[in-house]
Amino acid sequence: MTARVLDGKRVAASVLDGVRARVEQCRTHGVHATLAVVLVGEDPASAIYVRNKGKRAAEVGIRTLDEHLPASTTTEALLELVERLNRTPDVDGILVQLPLPAGVETERVLLAIDPAKDVDGFHPDNLGRLMIGQPRFVPCTPQGCMLLLAEADVPLRGRRALVIGRSNIVGRPMAQLLLHADATVIMAHSRTADLRAEVEAADIVVAAVGRPELVRGAWIKPGAVVIDVGMNRLPDGRLVGDVEYAAAAERAAAITPVPGGVGPMTIACLLANVALAAERRVPA
Ligand code: GUN
């Protein structure tokens, strides 16, 4: 079997078409969807993400406000900025790019973002709502993975879905979404006794650990669906996922490539959340 390749660029483009239409609709009601992007320090990967977000936002008519602060910024100064953005009525979404520099208290900053403007869906209030099945904003990467699974027509009800990685921004919310879709969800992480056995038993594998090719292709159950969230730069410059792609693609029914799989979906889902926030500002 050779896997169907789940083309995140194509699915993201169609999500973005929908976002563009919704943003235009908001403008007819005098609401210009606006995203504030806060970048602290000079992390090169973060700078690239932020630039890409700005580009894609402009393409769909979303206005971005860039707040770039030096790496020496204190937690207090960042909290002040977040408070100001919370109070600015025409800012629909606030995104604080992670990771923050070591000296900044990330939890306090995320907690300070108005949950109604938390388009990343990282605020405990929003994560809690997701857990009880009443989401306000769904975190973008897990949402993107779910859209790719939907695109591939992957049945989830009753199937065994393995999520590898328990981060607050991908693994945990991903498990919740799969659970709401009636999958039988298993979470694996760095202390899992036998990762290979878990992968071999899984109908759906979502890998989000940031370890290059941790999941060997030979472990994939024939006909399984593989969603690879990893983006790892090797010393030779190659970009690889958390799954050994070529070997996995020989066994899987469908698989996401790296790059061009989950990556483009994250930004598209973020901008969809901004459109949602702007729609909530449209007068009834
Ligand atoms: N850093 C890596 N991914 C993300 C993301 O989705 N949102 C934010 N705010 N920071 C990130």
Boltz pocket constraint, residues with backbone or C-beta under 6 A from the ligand:
constraints:
  - pocket:
      binder: B
      contacts: [[A, 95], [A, 96], [A, 97], [A, 98], [A, 99], [A, 120], [A, 140], [A, 141], [A, 266]]
      max_distance: 6.0
